[in-house]
Amino acid sequence: MPSPVRSSSSTESARSAGTATKSAQQTIGREQERIGREQEKMGREQQRLAKEVQRKAERVIEASLRNGTARPLN
């Protein structure tokens, strides 16, 4: 005895594909937003680290000037 097979109309297929497409687009949108937030976070961290490196370099320069260990660059 053959098993019953549900036939879907082209309208149902199109509706299903449209729903899947919309769902995929929403997922992509959420992922892009997440990536954007992560990139902003990384940018802030990079700026923080750059400032920290600059402060440390300034301290080293000041110490070498105080100690008389500074040398000309050329």
N, CA, C and O atoms as CSV, one atom per row, in Angstrom:
chain,resi,resn,atom,element,x,y,z
A,1,MET,N,N,0.840,-1.173,0.000
A,1,MET,CA,C,0.000,0.000,0.000
A,1,MET,C,C,0.891,1.246,0.000
A,1,MET,O,O,1.727,1.384,0.894
A,2,PRO,N,N,0.746,2.145,-0.958
A,2,PRO,CA,C,1.612,3.333,-1.031
A,2,PRO,C,C,1.334,4.292,0.117
A,2,PRO,O,O,0.195,4.452,0.555
A,3,SER,N,N,2.395,4.921,0.589
A,3,SER,CA,C,2.222,5.881,1.676
A,3,SER,C,C,1.729,7.202,1.104
A,3,SER,O,O,2.122,7.593,0.005
A,4,PRO,N,N,0.875,7.881,1.842
A,4,PRO,CA,C,0.337,9.147,1.329
A,4,PRO,C,C,1.439,10.199,1.246
A,4,PRO,O,O,2.246,10.342,2.165
A,5,VAL,N,N,1.462,10.908,0.170
A,5,VAL,CA,C,2.455,11.966,-0.028
A,5,VAL,C,C,1.707,13.285,-0.107
A,5,VAL,O,O,0.746,13.426,-0.864
A,6,ARG,N,N,2.151,14.227,0.666
A,6,ARG,CA,C,1.506,15.544,0.663
A,6,ARG,C,C,2.064,16.331,-0.509
A,6,ARG,O,O,3.277,16.486,-0.650
A,7,SER,N,N,1.198,16.807,-1.315
A,7,SER,CA,C,1.650,17.623,-2.442
A,7,SER,C,C,1.473,19.082,-2.053
A,7,SER,O,O,0.439,19.471,-1.509
A,8,SER,N,N,2.477,19.873,-2.335
A,8,SER,CA,C,2.361,21.294,-2.005
A,8,SER,C,C,2.250,22.075,-3.296
A,8,SER,O,O,2.881,21.749,-4.301
A,9,SER,N,N,1.467,23.071,-3.247
A,9,SER,CA,C,1.284,23.907,-4.429
A,9,SER,C,C,2.499,24.808,-4.593
A,9,SER,O,O,3.299,24.967,-3.672
A,10,SER,N,N,2.623,25.384,-5.758
A,10,SER,CA,C,3.747,26.290,-5.990
A,10,SER,C,C,3.647,27.507,-5.078
A,10,SER,O,O,4.666,28.088,-4.706
A,11,THR,N,N,2.438,27.894,-4.719
A,11,THR,CA,C,2.246,29.026,-3.801
A,11,THR,C,C,2.799,28.688,-2.426
A,11,THR,O,O,3.477,29.505,-1.801
A,12,GLU,N,N,2.504,27.469,-1.955
A,12,GLU,CA,C,3.022,27.046,-0.648
A,12,GLU,C,C,4.532,26.953,-0.683
A,12,GLU,O,O,5.199,27.346,0.274
A,13,SER,N,N,5.083,26.435,-1.777
A,13,SER,CA,C,6.539,26.338,-1.904
A,13,SER,C,C,7.170,27.721,-1.881
A,13,SER,O,O,8.174,27.946,-1.204
A,14,ALA,N,N,6.579,28.640,-2.621
A,14,ALA,CA,C,7.111,30.003,-2.662
A,14,ALA,C,C,7.019,30.656,-1.290
A,14,ALA,O,O,7.947,31.346,-0.868
A,15,ARG,N,N,5.904,30.444,-0.589
A,15,ARG,CA,C,5.723,31.031,0.736
A,15,ARG,C,C,6.767,30.463,1.695
A,15,ARG,O,O,7.358,31.197,2.487
A,16,SER,N,N,6.988,29.149,1.617
A,16,SER,CA,C,7.963,28.500,2.474
A,16,SER,C,C,9.370,29.022,2.185
A,16,SER,O,O,10.142,29.291,3.105
A,17,ALA,N,N,9.693,29.161,0.906
A,17,ALA,CA,C,11.017,29.681,0.535
A,17,ALA,C,C,11.166,31.125,1.001
A,17,ALA,O,O,12.235,31.525,1.461
A,18,GLY,N,N,10.095,31.906,0.882
A,18,GLY,CA,C,10.146,33.293,1.326
A,18,GLY,C,C,10.351,33.404,2.822
A,18,GLY,O,O,11.100,34.259,3.297
A,19,THR,N,N,9.681,32.533,3.563
A,19,THR,CA,C,9.834,32.523,5.018
A,19,THR,C,C,11.264,32.129,5.396
A,19,THR,O,O,11.867,32.721,6.291
A,20,ALA,N,N,11.792,31.128,4.705
A,20,ALA,CA,C,13.165,30.685,4.986
A,20,ALA,C,C,14.155,31.788,4.655
A,20,ALA,O,O,15.120,32.009,5.387
A,21,THR,N,N,13.913,32.475,3.554
A,21,THR,CA,C,14.802,33.566,3.158
A,21,THR,C,C,14.762,34.692,4.193
A,21,THR,O,O,15.801,35.220,4.589
A,22,LYS,N,N,13.564,35.048,4.621
A,22,LYS,CA,C,13.426,36.117,5.618
A,22,LYS,C,C,14.127,35.722,6.919
A,22,LYS,O,O,14.810,36.540,7.536
A,23,SER,N,N,13.954,34.480,7.323
A,23,SER,CA,C,14.595,33.995,8.538
A,23,SER,C,C,16.120,34.055,8.405
A,23,SER,O,O,16.820,34.469,9.329
A,24,ALA,N,N,16.616,33.637,7.245
A,24,ALA,CA,C,18.065,33.673,7.019
A,24,ALA,C,C,18.570,35.112,7.040
A,24,ALA,O,O,19.632,35.386,7.598
A,25,GLN,N,N,17.819,36.033,6.437
A,25,GLN,CA,C,18.224,37.439,6.421
A,25,GLN,C,C,18.249,38.016,7.838
A,25,GLN,O,O,19.133,38.801,8.183
A,26,GLN,N,N,17.282,37.622,8.644
A,26,GLN,CA,C,17.264,38.105,10.036
A,26,GLN,C,C,18.467,37.565,10.797
A,26,GLN,O,O,19.091,38.280,11.581
A,27,THR,N,N,18.785,36.301,10.558
A,27,THR,CA,C,19.948,35.696,11.216
A,27,THR,C,C,21.217,36.422,10.787
A,27,THR,O,O,22.073,36.729,11.618
A,28,ILE,N,N,21.339,36.694,9.497
A,28,ILE,CA,C,22.511,37.407,8.986
A,28,ILE,C,C,22.580,38.794,9.606
A,28,ILE,O,O,23.658,39.242,9.997
A,29,GLY,N,N,21.452,39.475,9.700
A,29,GLY,CA,C,21.413,40.808,10.295
A,29,GLY,C,C,21.878,40.797,11.744
A,29,GLY,O,O,22.666,41.647,12.158
A,30,ARG,N,N,21.393,39.848,12.497
A,30,ARG,CA,C,21.808,39.744,13.905
A,30,ARG,C,C,23.304,39.461,14.007
A,30,ARG,O,O,23.990,40.026,14.859
A,31,GLU,N,N,23.802,38.597,13.149
A,31,GLU,CA,C,25.227,38.252,13.171
A,31,GLU,C,C,26.068,39.472,12.782
A,31,GLU,O,O,27.122,39.707,13.373
A,32,GLN,N,N,25.616,40.241,11.806
A,32,GLN,CA,C,26.347,41.446,11.414
A,32,GLN,C,C,26.369,42.459,12.553
A,32,GLN,O,O,27.387,43.115,12.774
A,33,GLU,N,N,25.276,42.593,13.268
A,33,GLU,CA,C,25.238,43.499,14.419
A,33,GLU,C,C,26.211,43.039,15.498
A,33,GLU,O,O,26.919,43.849,16.095
A,34,ARG,N,N,26.237,41.735,15.739
A,34,ARG,CA,C,27.149,41.190,16.743
A,34,ARG,C,C,28.601,41.457,16.342
A,34,ARG,O,O,29.417,41.861,17.170
A,35,ILE,N,N,28.910,41.230,15.079
A,35,ILE,CA,C,30.269,41.463,14.584
A,35,ILE,C,C,30.625,42.940,14.723
A,35,ILE,O,O,31.744,43.278,15.109
A,36,GLY,N,N,29.679,43.813,14.412
A,36,GLY,CA,C,29.914,45.255,14.552
A,36,GLY,C,C,30.235,45.639,15.983
A,36,GLY,O,O,31.158,46.413,16.238
A,37,ARG,N,N,29.472,45.095,16.913
A,37,ARG,CA,C,29.733,45.384,18.335
A,37,ARG,C,C,31.115,44.862,18.738
A,37,ARG,O,O,31.844,45.537,19.464
A,38,GLU,N,N,31.470,43.687,18.276
A,38,GLU,CA,C,32.773,43.103,18.599
A,38,GLU,C,C,33.905,43.949,18.017
A,38,GLU,O,O,34.935,44.136,18.664
A,39,GLN,N,N,33.717,44.460,16.795
A,39,GLN,CA,C,34.743,45.299,16.191
A,39,GLN,C,C,34.899,46.613,16.951
A,39,GLN,O,O,36.016,47.096,17.134
A,40,GLU,N,N,33.787,47.189,17.391
A,40,GLU,CA,C,33.859,48.412,18.201
A,40,GLU,C,C,34.623,48.150,19.495
A,40,GLU,O,O,35.457,48.953,19.913
A,41,LYS,N,N,34.327,47.029,20.113
A,41,LYS,CA,C,34.991,46.652,21.360
A,41,LYS,C,C,36.499,46.488,21.133
A,41,LYS,O,O,37.310,46.946,21.937
A,42,MET,N,N,36.857,45.836,20.036
A,42,MET,CA,C,38.270,45.635,19.730
A,42,MET,C,C,38.955,46.965,19.435
A,42,MET,O,O,40.114,47.160,19.803
A,43,GLY,N,N,38.252,47.879,18.775
A,43,GLY,CA,C,38.813,49.199,18.497
A,43,GLY,C,C,39.097,49.962,19.786
A,43,GLY,O,O,40.144,50.594,19.927
A,44,ARG,N,N,38.158,49.898,20.719
A,44,ARG,CA,C,38.371,50.571,22.010
A,44,ARG,C,C,39.559,49.954,22.744
A,44,ARG,O,O,40.365,50.670,23.338
A,45,GLU,N,N,39.665,48.643,22.703
A,45,GLU,CA,C,40.787,47.962,23.367
A,45,GLU,C,C,42.108,48.349,22.712
A,45,GLU,O,O,43.107,48.546,23.403
A,46,GLN,N,N,42.123,48.457,21.391
A,46,GLN,CA,C,43.342,48.844,20.684
A,46,GLN,C,C,43.759,50.262,21.080
A,46,GLN,O,O,44.943,50.528,21.287
A,47,GLN,N,N,42.786,51.170,21.185
A,47,GLN,CA,C,43.098,52.542,21.609
A,47,GLN,C,C,43.642,52.559,23.037
A,47,GLN,O,O,44.587,53.285,23.347
A,48,ARG,N,N,43.033,51.752,23.894
A,48,ARG,CA,C,43.491,51.698,25.285
A,48,ARG,C,C,44.932,51.207,25.355
A,48,ARG,O,O,45.751,51.765,26.086
A,49,LEU,N,N,45.236,50.160,24.591
A,49,LEU,CA,C,46.589,49.614,24.598
A,49,LEU,C,C,47.594,50.595,24.005
A,49,LEU,O,O,48.719,50.701,24.494
A,50,ALA,N,N,47.199,51.308,22.961
A,50,ALA,CA,C,48.095,52.301,22.354
A,50,ALA,C,C,48.437,53.390,23.361
A,50,ALA,O,O,49.591,53.808,23.462
A,51,LYS,N,N,47.431,53.851,24.108
A,51,LYS,CA,C,47.679,54.873,25.130
A,51,LYS,C,C,48.613,54.339,26.218
A,51,LYS,O,O,49.503,55.045,26.692
A,52,GLU,N,N,48.392,53.075,26.604
A,52,GLU,CA,C,49.235,52.466,27.633
A,52,GLU,C,C,50.689,52.379,27.157
A,52,GLU,O,O,51.608,52.685,27.916
A,53,VAL,N,N,50.895,51.969,25.918
A,53,VAL,CA,C,52.247,51.875,25.357
A,53,VAL,C,C,52.884,53.258,25.319
A,53,VAL,O,O,54.061,53.412,25.644
A,54,GLN,N,N,52.105,54.270,24.920
A,54,GLN,CA,C,52.638,55.628,24.862
A,54,GLN,C,C,53.048,56.107,26.248
A,54,GLN,O,O,54.112,56.706,26.409
A,55,ARG,N,N,52.203,55.845,27.261
A,55,ARG,CA,C,52.546,56.261,28.635
A,55,ARG,C,C,53.825,55.572,29.109
A,55,ARG,O,O,54.679,56.205,29.730
A,56,LYS,N,N,53.955,54.289,28.818
A,56,LYS,CA,C,55.157,53.566,29.244
A,56,LYS,C,C,56.392,54.097,28.532
A,56,LYS,O,O,57.454,54.229,29.141
A,57,ALA,N,N,56.257,54.400,27.246
A,57,ALA,CA,C,57.391,54.951,26.507
A,57,ALA,C,C,57.796,56.304,27.084
A,57,ALA,O,O,58.986,56.591,27.215
A,58,GLU,N,N,56.819,57.131,27.427
A,58,GLU,CA,C,57.115,58.437,28.018
A,58,GLU,C,C,57.840,58.272,29.344
A,58,GLU,O,O,58.771,59.021,29.639
A,59,ARG,N,N,57.423,57.299,30.147
A,59,ARG,CA,C,58.089,57.061,31.435
A,59,ARG,C,C,59.532,56.617,31.235
A,59,ARG,O,O,60.422,57.040,31.974
A,60,VAL,N,N,59.767,55.769,30.243
A,60,VAL,CA,C,61.133,55.301,29.962
A,60,VAL,C,C,62.001,56.475,29.513
A,60,VAL,O,O,63.147,56.605,29.944
A,61,ILE,N,N,61.458,57.321,28.653
A,61,ILE,CA,C,62.210,58.478,28.164
A,61,ILE,C,C,62.530,59.424,29.313
A,61,ILE,O,O,63.661,59.891,29.445
A,62,GLU,N,N,61.523,59.706,30.148
A,62,GLU,CA,C,61.741,60.599,31.287
A,62,GLU,C,C,62.789,60.031,32.228
A,62,GLU,O,O,63.642,60.769,32.721
A,63,ALA,N,N,62.738,58.731,32.483
A,63,ALA,CA,C,63.717,58.104,33.379
A,63,ALA,C,C,65.121,58.180,32.785
A,63,ALA,O,O,66.089,58.439,33.499
A,64,SER,N,N,65.227,57.956,31.479
A,64,SER,CA,C,66.563,58.000,30.874
A,64,SER,C,C,67.119,59.428,30.880
A,64,SER,O,O,68.327,59.629,31.007
A,65,LEU,N,N,66.229,60.417,30.741
A,65,LEU,CA,C,66.679,61.810,30.819
A,65,LEU,C,C,67.137,62.149,32.241
A,65,LEU,O,O,68.144,62.833,32.428
A,66,ARG,N,N,66.393,61.667,33.237
A,66,ARG,CA,C,66.764,61.923,34.638
A,66,ARG,C,C,68.089,61.241,34.991
A,66,ARG,O,O,68.915,61.807,35.708
A,67,ASN,N,N,68.279,60.042,34.490
A,67,ASN,CA,C,69.459,59.255,34.837
A,67,ASN,C,C,70.674,59.587,33.970
A,67,ASN,O,O,71.771,59.080,34.205
A,68,GLY,N,N,70.475,60.420,32.993
A,68,GLY,CA,C,71.599,60.777,32.120
A,68,GLY,C,C,71.958,59.658,31.147
A,68,GLY,O,O,73.058,59.648,30.593
A,69,THR,N,N,71.040,58.716,30.935
A,69,THR,CA,C,71.339,57.599,30.033
A,69,THR,C,C,70.729,57.812,28.652
A,69,THR,O,O,70.788,56.925,27.801
A,70,ALA,N,N,70.146,58.984,28.431
A,70,ALA,CA,C,69.564,59.263,27.133
A,70,ALA,C,C,70.678,59.451,26.117
A,70,ALA,O,O,71.701,60.074,26.401
A,71,ARG,N,N,70.462,58.906,24.937
A,71,ARG,CA,C,71.452,59.042,23.871
A,71,ARG,C,C,70.796,59.722,22.663
A,71,ARG,O,O,69.591,59.593,22.448
A,72,PRO,N,N,71.590,60.433,21.894
A,72,PRO,CA,C,71.018,61.023,20.669
A,72,PRO,C,C,70.523,59.918,19.732
A,72,PRO,O,O,71.030,58.796,19.749
A,73,LEU,N,N,69.536,60.257,18.928
A,73,LEU,CA,C,68.989,59.267,18.006
A,73,LEU,C,C,69.899,59.004,16.818
A,73,LEU,O,O,69.819,57.937,16.209
A,74,ASN,N,N,70.774,59.967,16.470
A,74,ASN,CA,C,71.628,59.763,15.295
A,74,ASN,C,C,72.998,59.271,15.648
A,74,ASN,O,O,73.825,59.055,14.762
